Amino acid sequence: MQPVRDVVDAMPIVRAWRALVGRRERGALLLLVVLCFYTMLSLLTPVSRKLQRRLMAAHHFRPESMAAWVTIQLAPKMYGFAHRAWIGGYALYGTVPREHADYRFDAQHFWVNHYPARRARFDGFRQEVFREPIGPRYIYLKSSYRGHSESSGYQVRYGDGQLHIRRLDATP
């Protein structure tokens, strides 16, 4: 049992914890606890289906609660899931046979690194898209990770100086 204790005692996180407790550095201890929590969250993501579903739902603006959404927002997300998006001037799903819509989505999608639902808000290029009065835009998102997937569809239109976003029932 002593070799295990020696390995644990030599771990940098354990040495940092002991040093901070001895000096009563509460702010640094809190930061260390938060870092440990998000490290465990990252390590559990590949093996926990429930955690995968919650993280993916947060990417699609479907959190279970505000507290869960805020907690998940602080977790590192870059390159965590495969996010694909499609943007067009017409509704892709619900207007044509599903196999045609799936084919078009697969052929014309683009990849998004993280926070895919930001595409529905047109972050970064809103002014260019809505400079002139145009009809609504349709955004379809599909995220996947280890066999699980989450899909969302949005109709976005610009009017009265505001962006109006409506969630669609038919999705990829």
Backbone torsions as a table, in degrees:
resi	resn	phi	psi	omega
1	MET	NA	-27.5	-179.6
2	GLN	-62.1	-39.7	178.5
3	PRO	-61.5	-36.0	178.4
4	VAL	-66.4	-43.9	178.9
5	ARG	-61.5	-39.9	178.9
6	ASP	-64.0	-39.4	179.0
7	VAL	-65.2	-46.1	179.5
8	VAL	-63.0	-44.5	179.8
9	ASP	-61.8	-28.3	-178.2
10	ALA	-84.3	-10.7	-178.9
11	MET	-65.9	134.2	-178.6
12	PRO	-58.3	-36.7	-178.7
13	ILE	-66.2	-37.9	178.9
14	VAL	-70.3	-42.1	178.6
15	ARG	-64.1	-40.4	178.6
16	ALA	-64.9	-43.6	179.6
17	TRP	-57.9	-49.2	-178.4
18	ARG	-63.3	-39.2	179.3
19	ALA	-66.3	-39.4	-178.7
20	LEU	-72.8	-37.8	178.6
21	VAL	-63.8	-41.0	179.9
22	GLY	-63.3	-30.8	-179.0
23	ARG	-97.6	-3.1	-180.0
24	ARG	57.2	44.9	177.2
25	GLU	-87.0	85.5	-172.9
26	ARG	-65.6	-40.5	179.3
27	GLY	-63.3	-44.0	179.6
28	ALA	-68.1	-36.8	176.3
29	LEU	-62.8	-42.6	178.3
30	LEU	-62.1	-43.7	177.7
31	LEU	-60.6	-42.0	178.9
32	LEU	-64.0	-40.3	177.7
33	VAL	-63.7	-44.5	179.4
34	VAL	-62.5	-43.9	178.3
35	LEU	-62.0	-40.9	177.5
36	CYS	-64.3	-40.8	179.2
37	PHE	-60.7	-48.3	-178.3
38	TYR	-72.4	-27.4	172.8
39	THR	-64.8	-44.4	178.0
40	MET	-64.8	-39.8	177.2
41	LEU	-58.9	-45.1	179.1
42	SER	-65.0	-39.7	-179.7
43	LEU	-71.5	-30.1	-179.5
44	LEU	-83.3	-19.5	-176.5
45	THR	-54.9	-45.7	-179.0
46	PRO	-64.9	-22.5	-174.4
47	VAL	-109.2	-10.1	-177.0
48	SER	-109.5	109.3	178.6
49	ARG	-63.8	-38.5	-179.9
50	LYS	-62.6	-44.3	178.3
51	LEU	-64.7	-41.2	177.5
52	GLN	-59.0	-45.3	179.9
53	ARG	-63.0	-42.0	180.0
54	ARG	-65.9	-42.9	179.0
55	LEU	-64.0	-43.3	-179.4
56	MET	-66.7	-39.1	178.0
57	ALA	-62.1	-37.4	178.0
58	ALA	-64.7	-34.8	176.9
59	HIS	-64.4	-25.4	-177.3
60	HIS	-107.3	21.6	179.2
61	PHE	57.4	43.3	176.8
62	ARG	-129.4	55.8	-179.4
63	PRO	-74.5	156.9	177.1
64	GLU	-75.1	-30.8	178.6
65	SER	-155.8	164.5	178.1
66	MET	-64.5	-39.8	179.6
67	ALA	-63.0	-42.5	178.7
68	ALA	-64.2	-41.0	-179.3
69	TRP	-64.1	-44.3	180.0
70	VAL	-63.4	-44.1	179.5
71	THR	-60.5	-43.8	-178.1
72	ILE	-69.6	-30.8	-179.5
73	GLN	-63.0	-28.5	-179.3
74	LEU	-80.2	-15.8	-178.7
75	ALA	-74.6	143.2	177.3
76	PRO	-65.5	133.8	-175.5
77	LYS	-123.6	-14.0	-172.3
78	MET	-57.1	127.7	178.0
79	TYR	64.1	20.6	-178.5
80	GLY	-75.8	-36.1	-178.1
81	PHE	-132.1	166.3	174.7
82	ALA	-90.9	111.7	-178.8
83	HIS	-110.9	125.6	176.2
84	ARG	-121.4	145.4	-178.3
85	ALA	-135.3	152.3	175.7
86	TRP	-136.5	131.1	178.6
87	ILE	-127.9	132.2	179.3
88	GLY	-155.4	175.8	-178.4
89	GLY	-91.9	8.3	-180.0
90	TYR	-143.2	158.0	178.4
91	ALA	-72.8	123.8	-177.7
92	LEU	-83.6	-43.0	-177.6
93	TYR	-102.4	143.9	179.6
94	GLY	90.4	-5.2	-179.2
95	THR	-117.3	-25.5	179.2
96	VAL	-127.9	164.7	177.3
97	PRO	-54.7	143.0	-175.5
98	ARG	-53.1	-42.0	-177.8
99	GLU	-64.2	-33.7	176.2
100	HIS	-69.8	-41.7	178.9
101	ALA	-65.1	-42.9	178.0
102	ASP	-61.1	-42.6	179.5
103	TYR	-61.5	-46.5	-178.9
104	ARG	-64.1	-42.4	178.0
105	PHE	-59.9	-48.7	-178.3
106	ASP	-63.7	-34.8	-177.4
107	ALA	-79.9	-27.8	-171.2
108	GLN	-118.6	10.0	-177.7
109	HIS	-76.9	166.0	171.2
110	PHE	-132.6	159.9	-175.7
111	TRP	-91.2	146.5	177.3
112	VAL	-126.2	132.2	-177.8
113	ASN	-66.4	-55.2	-176.7
114	HIS	-153.4	163.5	-176.9
115	TYR	51.3	60.4	-175.4
116	PRO	-63.3	-30.7	-177.2
117	ALA	-68.4	-12.3	173.7
118	ARG	-61.4	-23.5	178.1
119	ARG	-61.0	-32.2	179.0
120	ALA	-67.7	-23.5	177.2
121	ARG	-93.3	-4.4	-179.1
122	PHE	55.7	41.4	178.4
123	ASP	-55.5	135.6	174.6
124	GLY	88.3	-25.3	179.6
125	PHE	-139.9	28.6	-179.7
126	ARG	-61.1	-44.0	-177.2
127	GLN	-63.3	-39.4	-179.5
128	GLU	-67.3	-39.5	-176.8
129	VAL	-71.1	-41.3	-173.1
130	PHE	-108.5	27.0	180.0
131	ARG	-62.8	-41.8	177.7
132	GLU	-110.4	151.4	177.8
133	PRO	-63.0	120.6	178.3
134	ILE	-134.2	169.6	178.6
135	GLY	-71.4	-178.1	-178.9
136	PRO	-66.7	157.1	173.6
137	ARG	-111.2	148.0	179.5
138	TYR	-117.1	129.9	-178.9
139	ILE	-121.9	127.8	175.8
140	TYR	-120.7	133.4	-178.3
141	LEU	-123.9	142.0	175.0
142	LYS	-140.1	121.4	177.5
143	SER	-112.8	143.9	178.2
144	SER	-144.3	153.9	179.3
145	TYR	-162.9	119.2	175.9
146	ARG	47.6	48.9	176.0
147	GLY	87.5	-10.6	177.7
148	HIS	-100.7	142.8	177.4
149	SER	-139.8	157.4	179.1
150	GLU	-137.4	134.8	-178.5
151	SER	-126.8	149.2	176.7
152	SER	-144.3	151.2	174.0
153	GLY	-135.0	143.1	-178.7
154	TYR	-137.4	143.8	168.2
155	GLN	-106.1	127.4	-177.2
156	VAL	-123.2	129.6	175.1
157	ARG	-137.5	155.6	-179.1
158	TYR	-112.5	127.0	178.6
159	GLY	-163.1	147.4	179.4
160	ASP	57.6	32.0	179.4
161	GLY	73.1	12.5	-178.6
162	GLN	-129.1	157.4	174.4
163	LEU	-96.2	123.2	-179.6
164	HIS	-108.1	121.9	-177.6
165	ILE	-118.8	129.4	178.1
166	ARG	-126.8	130.0	178.1
167	ARG	-73.5	137.4	179.2
168	LEU	-98.3	148.6	178.2
169	ASP	-77.3	-40.9	-177.8
170	ALA	-83.9	121.4	-177.6
171	THR	-135.6	167.4	179.2
172	PRO	-60.0	NA	NA
